[in-house]
Amino acid sequence: MTDRRTIDKPSPATRLSQFAARRFFLPLAGALREECQGPAATLWADSLVLWLAVLVGTPIVVWLAGEGPFPRAATLGVLAQVAATMFALACSWPARRLVGLVVVVLLATWAIEKVGVTTGWLFGHYVYTQALQPQLAGVPVLIPLAWLMMLAPAWAVASAILIQRPASPGWWYRLRFAALSGLAFTAWDLYLDPQMVARGLWLWDEPRGYFGIPWLNYLGWWCSATLLTLIVMPGPRELPRLRLMIIYSLTWLFQVVGLGLFWGQPGPALCGFTAMGVLAILAWRQEMRRWSRLPVLQL
């Protein structure tokens, strides 16, 4: 006779899904609800869905219509991700603070890119092609927006990894936070630069180093992102970390699929997956430790 306990025993996949729900997804849902409710949370979710739809649809469009629509699809994806990032920040930042952030980041990053294109000393000698439009003095308008969409998610990752988040951070915390934010931001470029160079959106005078990208480029990215973070310096307790970490983590996962499976760039896919993944996993691990010290949240 068959033992009833054998029949009712859940499969390994079922046990794994139950464990993931109990240890991660249910606490995350409760923490997201505590982090933000109301219009900002709804708009964040809507813009996140739009962004993911663009990410899923881009390889389909390229497969059907060729490379021609890629710059427009990339533009739409950046705009949707900017919206998701801004609505996440709107959960805890007033409108005036958001506008100030947008102005500072867009102006500063345009200036950084202009200096880089003109002199070559920040990132190496490169030039933007005419594929990305519109442009302002040789710098596509989309590029500062791309900085804006990923800088705040990098802040969230750094904030989660750093265990202590003082209400009034001193210079040592600020320096560590800025440096780690710069690292989290630069890790993303291990995906980005090889992908966009392969599509002819910008070109290097002397392709070398990391899959044709000069190593100076990554030092310039880290220095620029670190300096921008020191200038803006978001308070360690005022970031809506979870929503921004979700954006960072989805970027990490979707980029490895895009480069590894669709764009034929397994090398950058592996390097970007490793670099962003280490930081994302460390951040979520610290976040889960904080959840374990909280009472169970009822959804």
C-alpha positions, 0 to 999 in steps of 0.5 A: 500500500502506498504511504500517504505521506509519500503522495503528499510530499511536495516536490523539490520545486514546490519546496524551493518556491515556498522557501523563496516566498517565505524568506524573500518575496513575502517580506519584500512585499511587506517592506515595499508597502511600508516603504511607500504607498499612494500615487508615487508607488502606483506610478513607480509600478506602472513605469516599471512595467513599461520599462520591462515591456521595452526590454522584452520587446527590443530584441523582438523588434530588432529581430523583425526589423533589423538594427535600424529601430534599436536607437529609438528602442534604447531611447524609449527604454531609458525614458521609462527607466528614468521615470521608474527611478524618479517615481521611486525617489518621489516616495520619500523626496519632495518635488523640489529635491527631485527637480534639484537632483535632475538639474544637477545630474543632467548639467553635470553629466553633460559637462563631464561627457563634453569634456570627455569627448573634447579632450579624451582625458576623462575616459579616453578618446571617443566620439558619438555617432549620429545614431543617437539624436538629438545631440547638444554640442556633440553629446546625445541628450540621452546620455545624461538621462542614462546617468540619471536613471542608474545613479540613484539605484547605485546609491541604494545598493551602496546604502544597503551594503553599508550596515550603519546608516547614521542620521548625520553621516560624517566624512568617513561614511560619506566617502565610503558611500560615494566610492561604493556608489561609484563602483556599483554604477561603473559595474553597469558599464561593463555591460553598456559600453561593449553593447553600444560600441558594437551597435555603432552608437559611439566609437573609440579612437584606439579600441583596446583594453576591455573588449575594445574599451580603454580601461581609462574609461572605467576609471573615469566612470568611477571617479565621475560617479563618486564625485557626483554622489559626493555633490548630491549626497543623499541622506542614508535614511532617505533613500527608498532603497527597495524600489531602487534596488529592484531597478538595479537588480532587473538591469543586472538580470535583463542585461545578461540575457540580452548580451548573452543570448540575443546580442552575441556578446558572452564575454561582457555578459559574464563580466557584467553579470559577475560585477553587478551580481556581487554588489546586488547579492550583497545588498539583498543579503544585508536587506534580508538580515534587516527583515529577519529582525523585524516582526512578521508583516501581514499582507 
